[in-house]
Each structure stands twice: as C-alpha cells, then as structure tokens.
C-alpha cells in the first residue's frame, strides 16, 4: 500500500469512519519497518494499540480488580453514612434546644416581676428622690468642665496668629528672591 492511501486511511481513522479491516491494515503497516519519518509519531500510537490488544486479563485478575473496587466503595459509603448520621443527630439536638428555649421563654410558671410598691404615689416620690440624687452627682462631676470651655475660648483668640504666619511666609519668599538675584547678579 502506498503512503497516500495510508494517509487517507489515517484521516478516515481519526474521523471514526474506518472499518475493522481498515484499522487492521493500518496496524499492520505501522508494525512494519517501512514507516516514513513524518509518520513515526503515529507509529508509536499504533504500537501502543497493538500492545493493549495483547494484554489480556484472566478471569481471576478481573475478579480481584472488581472486588478491590467494591471494598473501596464500601468504606466510602460507610464514611458517608457516618457523616449523615452526625448531621441527623446534630439536627435533632438543635431542634430540642430551640423548643426548650421557646418553652422557657413562654412558660407561665415563671414568676412575673411584681411592683415593689403598692402605692403609686410612694413609688413616684421614691423615684424622684433617686433621680435628684443622680442629677446632683452628675452636676458635681461636670463642674470642672467649665475650665475647659474657658481654655477653648482663649485658643480661639489665638487664631489671629495664623495671619501672622502667612505674613512670615511672604517675607521668606522675598528672601528667596533676593538670594536668586544675588546669584544671577541682575542689576536694574
């Protein structure tokens, strides 16, 4: 068979259009010594195909391989089952905690807070006395803050110094101009 026919068969082979007889022709061709250099890579591919055909498994080897796969999947399924059990148990525990929390929040047995005074006028007077005490302590604590406010007023008066700083910056610019004038020796 010539090279052009082999190349056409290869094209049909890669497109999946060859018959078993044509594939055998290709395998035989690439098994021979007369393969051109530009098809050496394809020769290696067909040599691999031929080696795979010759490798036959005995029924015992197939059985062993299948059993190892099955035992491996049993371990995986056991682990998956254990995980699902843990999720299931944790879901039950979360449900119990939620139900218990709702029960305790709405339990009518829990004693409600009772007023400490039965007379509302007495309760009002007592609350007024406590609030006046707290207010007096609060006023005493804030009395020293007056000194800080006076300090703030004086600081605001010093704001005029900012104008003085701007004047000094302008004088510095004039000094720089005089330095440049000395370097270049400009005379009017």
Secondary structure, DSSP 4 states (H G I P E B T S, - for coil): --HHHHHHHHHHHHTT---HHHHHHHHHHHHSS---GGGHHHHHHHHHHHHHHH----HHHHHHHHHHHHHHHHHHHHHHHHHHHHHHHHHHHHHHHHHHHHHHHH-TTSPPP--S-S-HHHHHHHHHHHHHHHHHHHHHHHTTHHHHHHHHHHHHHGGGHHHHHHHHHHHHHHHHHHHHHHHHT---
